[in-house]
Amino acid sequence: MREGGGIAVGIGLAVLFYLLLLPLLLAVFLYAFFGIYAMTKGTAFGAATVNLAVWFAGVAVITALLVALLMGMVSLVGRSLHPPRRRRDA
């Protein structure tokens, strides 16, 4: 592959677009998580009725999954750009 083919710029723009979209994705997923939590628990959202450990765990898991999704996409693109080398004797 020749140098400066524009692939790195494309990957960089894709990652930048994902990072710009990340707050929106986080808000959507957290809204869905909190809505499902409220529907299943039927709480009145008072300080005494909400399980804060579940809320914070949900925020941590959703954030970690979105970051892992980004790392997975970058890993797949990197592997596709650098296929394994073949041995000469094979």
Number of C-alpha atoms within 10 A of each C-alpha: 6 5 7 8 9 10 12 13 11 11 15 13 12 14 16 12 11 15 14 11 11 16 12 12 16 15 11 11 17 17 12 12 16 14 12 12 17 14 10 9 13 11 14 10 11 7 9 9 11 16 13 11 9 11 15 11 11 17 17 11 12 17 18 12 12 16 14 12 12 15 13 12 15 16 12 10 13 13 11 10 12 9 8 8 6 7 6 5 4 4
